[in-house]
Amino acid sequence: MNKHYAIIGGGINGLSVARQILLDFPEAKVTVFEKENKVAMHQSSHNSGVVHAGLYYEPGGLKARLCRRGAELVQQYCLENDVAYDECGKVVVALDKEELPRLDAIYKKSLANKVPDVRMLTAGEIAEVEPNCIGVSALYSPRTAIVSYGAIAEKIAEEIQRKGGTIVFGRKVSNLTEQLNKITVHFADQDHYETTFDYVVTCAGLQSDRLAANSGDIATPKIVPFFGQYYVIDENFKSHVKGLIYPVPDPKYPFLGVHFTKRIDGQMTIGPNAFISFGRENYDGKTFNLSDIYDFLTYKGFWKFSSKNMSAALRELSTVMSQTNFVAEAAKYVPSLENVSCVPATRGIRAQAMESDGSLVDDFVIRKQGNITHIRNAPSPGATSSLAIAEYIVREVMTHK
Ligand SMILES: Cc1cc2nc3c(=O)[nH]c(=O)nc-3n(C[C@H](O)[C@H](O)[C@H](O)COP(=O)(O)OP(=O)(O)OC[C@H]3O[C@@H](n4cnc5c(N)ncnc54)[C@H](O)[C@@H]3O)c2cc1C
């Protein structure tokens, strides 16, 4: 008999998993439950849009493997489905000699991860790639690209429906229960009936810890939301940057740092910074979600993380409080943009898993609990990796006894 699969979450990962099931098992019944009225309303449409080439990730880890495979699959998907893809290239720039050992470590990782065509640039060579950028040395990844993951998600949603899958919108799942190899999906709204499935994959992004824990999986790691603010720079100055200019990441703070990101629609943005968000889904930054705040304030991991990362957090806070400081951070790399005018763009909010000892979980975490599979951590490069995460879940995790 044909198996019935449920996917919880219509972000790029949930949709990719649903598509992969339909590709591998064309007779399967696949239903995606999404709490919003559209696909990709959260992280999948609030990100930098970069197809990461795999520079930073620990060789041998899931991120390294699935990012490389995912980048190839995203490129192929865009080509085959007429979705815009721009191989604009990226430089990771060291501003002083102190940063060189860290830059060299990234270069070595990129070689170990077999990132195509990466090379080091001298100070003089940086200008050949990014004429307005300064630095003592840079790592150049010409194959790093940009896309709209929101547009890809919409294409995948269309494909799922063409292949016979169903996407049910406005349906928030509260928890799952499994008995005698049948999984019941329970909905938050009591009016909605419960349905049973053979397999369920939860891909709930910012809500992933809650859905997993409510369904009997372990309580940690917990999601702690970190927002990232972007600014769009004045149209007249956007040609000062050709592609993507990134700092050497601060090892004390686990995010990539404020960078210049060319957008697939031609805009040039600066961002994202990284600071605790007073709500998992409050993109305007003006509203507070008390239960989300309560969740992280009562988590001992959050306090341990905060005490270890105070100096980096204060630096980030200065970019939150002042647009001038924000732009100044980025203009260290492109001095001609020191006084550029900018307008705020929508924030992104990262679903970052944190252990109870305060460490941020670096690698992807995908856990199997009976016939339920949970994505518990899929931060950046989670969108780049989405089609490969889907292959991994359907072909390796779900089949694992
Ligand atoms: C600021 C920022 C910049 C980033 N930049 C990049 C980048 O340049 N490149 C890259 O590769 N990655 C990047 N990422 C990471 C990338 O965006 C994520 O890894 C990816 O989008 C995760 O997709 P997802 O489907 O797992 O989660 P999401 O897109 O968050 O989707 C989860 C979905 O689940 C739904 N949901 C949640 N709970 C329930 C429930 N109970 N019932 C039903 N539905 C539910 C939500 O409504 C949502 O639609 C960035 C992320 C951020 C925040």
The ligand as an SDF file (V2000), in Angstrom:
LIG
                    3D

 53 58  0  0  0  0  0  0  0  0999 V2000
   19.2460   36.6820    8.5760 C   0  0  0  0  0  0  0  0  0  0  0  0
   19.4420   35.3540    7.9020 C   0  0  0  0  0  0  0  0  0  0  0  0
   20.3340   35.2370    6.8300 C   0  0  0  0  0  0  0  0  0  0  0  0
   20.5310   34.0000    6.2160 C   0  0  0  0  0  0  0  0  0  0  0  0
   21.3070   33.9250    5.0970 N   0  0  0  0  0  0  0  0  0  0  0  0
   21.4150   32.7520    4.4500 C   0  0  0  0  0  0  0  0  0  0  0  0
   22.1140   32.6610    3.2140 C   0  0  0  0  0  0  0  0  0  0  0  0
   22.5600   33.6640    2.6610 O   0  0  0  0  0  0  0  0  0  0  0  0
   22.2540   31.4450    2.6330 N   0  0  0  0  0  0  0  0  0  0  0  0
   21.7480   30.3110    3.2070 C   0  0  0  0  0  0  0  0  0  0  0  0
   21.9530   29.2410    2.6660 O   0  0  0  0  0  0  0  0  0  0  0  0
   21.0420   30.3700    4.3520 N   0  0  0  0  0  0  0  0  0  0  0  0
   20.8420   31.5490    4.9660 C   0  0  0  0  0  0  0  0  0  0  0  0
   20.0980   31.6280    6.1030 N   0  0  0  0  0  0  0  0  0  0  0  0
   19.5090   30.4000    6.6470 C   0  0  0  0  0  0  0  0  0  0  0  0
   18.2680   29.9630    5.8770 C   0  0  0  0  0  0  0  0  0  0  0  0
   17.4060   31.0510    5.6410 O   0  0  0  0  0  0  0  0  0  0  0  0
   17.5690   28.8640    6.6790 C   0  0  0  0  0  0  0  0  0  0  0  0
   18.5060   27.8480    6.9530 O   0  0  0  0  0  0  0  0  0  0  0  0
   16.4130   28.2300    5.9090 C   0  0  0  0  0  0  0  0  0  0  0  0
   15.5640   29.2050    5.3440 O   0  0  0  0  0  0  0  0  0  0  0  0
   15.6340   27.3240    6.8400 C   0  0  0  0  0  0  0  0  0  0  0  0
   14.4950   26.8460    6.1360 O   0  0  0  0  0  0  0  0  0  0  0  0
   13.3950   26.0330    6.9290 P   0  0  0  0  0  0  0  0  0  0  0  0
   12.4150   25.5710    5.9190 O   0  0  0  0  0  0  0  0  0  0  0  0
   14.0730   25.0040    7.7670 O   0  0  0  0  0  0  0  0  0  0  0  0
   12.7760   27.0780    7.9650 O   0  0  0  0  0  0  0  0  0  0  0  0
   11.7270   28.2690    7.7100 P   0  0  0  0  0  0  0  0  0  0  0  0
   11.9610   28.9470    6.4410 O   0  0  0  0  0  0  0  0  0  0  0  0
   11.7560   29.1080    8.9370 O   0  0  0  0  0  0  0  0  0  0  0  0
   10.3460   27.5160    7.5950 O   0  0  0  0  0  0  0  0  0  0  0  0
    9.7120   26.8910    8.6800 C   0  0  0  0  0  0  0  0  0  0  0  0
    8.2380   26.8480    8.3440 C   0  0  0  0  0  0  0  0  0  0  0  0
    7.5480   26.0720    9.3210 O   0  0  0  0  0  0  0  0  0  0  0  0
    6.3000   26.6970    9.5790 C   0  0  0  0  0  0  0  0  0  0  0  0
    5.8730   26.2280   10.9140 N   0  0  0  0  0  0  0  0  0  0  0  0
    6.5090   26.4360   12.0880 C   0  0  0  0  0  0  0  0  0  0  0  0
    5.8340   25.8290   13.0810 N   0  0  0  0  0  0  0  0  0  0  0  0
    4.7580   25.2300   12.5260 C   0  0  0  0  0  0  0  0  0  0  0  0
    3.6940   24.4560   13.0580 C   0  0  0  0  0  0  0  0  0  0  0  0
    3.6220   24.1850   14.3590 N   0  0  0  0  0  0  0  0  0  0  0  0
    2.7420   23.9990   12.2180 N   0  0  0  0  0  0  0  0  0  0  0  0
    2.8050   24.2770   10.8770 C   0  0  0  0  0  0  0  0  0  0  0  0
    3.7920   25.0220   10.3160 N   0  0  0  0  0  0  0  0  0  0  0  0
    4.7650   25.4780   11.1350 C   0  0  0  0  0  0  0  0  0  0  0  0
    6.6280   28.1790    9.5260 C   0  0  0  0  0  0  0  0  0  0  0  0
    5.4800   28.9800    9.3610 O   0  0  0  0  0  0  0  0  0  0  0  0
    7.6010   28.2330    8.3670 C   0  0  0  0  0  0  0  0  0  0  0  0
    6.9410   28.4550    7.1410 O   0  0  0  0  0  0  0  0  0  0  0  0
   19.8580   32.8540    6.7140 C   0  0  0  0  0  0  0  0  0  0  0  0
   18.9460   32.9800    7.7650 C   0  0  0  0  0  0  0  0  0  0  0  0
   18.7030   34.2260    8.3260 C   0  0  0  0  0  0  0  0  0  0  0  0
   17.6540   34.3350    9.3780 C   0  0  0  0  0  0  0  0  0  0  0  0
  1  2  1  0
  2  3  1  0
  2 52  2  0
  3  4  2  0
  4  5  1  0
  4 50  1  0
  5  6  2  0
  6  7  1  0
  6 13  1  0
  7  8  2  0
  7  9  1  0
  9 10  1  0
 10 11  2  0
 10 12  1  0
 12 13  2  0
 13 14  1  0
 14 15  1  0
 14 50  1  0
 15 16  1  0
 16 17  1  0
 16 18  1  0
 18 19  1  0
 18 20  1  0
 20 21  1  0
 20 22  1  0
 22 23  1  0
 23 24  1  0
 24 25  2  0
 24 26  1  0
 24 27  1  0
 27 28  1  0
 28 29  2  0
 28 30  1  0
 28 31  1  0
 31 32  1  0
 32 33  1  0
 33 34  1  0
 33 48  1  0
 34 35  1  0
 35 36  1  0
 35 46  1  0
 36 37  1  0
 36 45  1  0
 37 38  2  0
 38 39  1  0
 39 40  1  0
 39 45  2  0
 40 41  1  0
 40 42  2  0
 42 43  1  0
 43 44  2  0
 44 45  1  0
 46 47  1  0
 46 48  1  0
 48 49  1  0
 50 51  2  0
 51 52  1  0
 52 53  1  0
M  END
$$$$
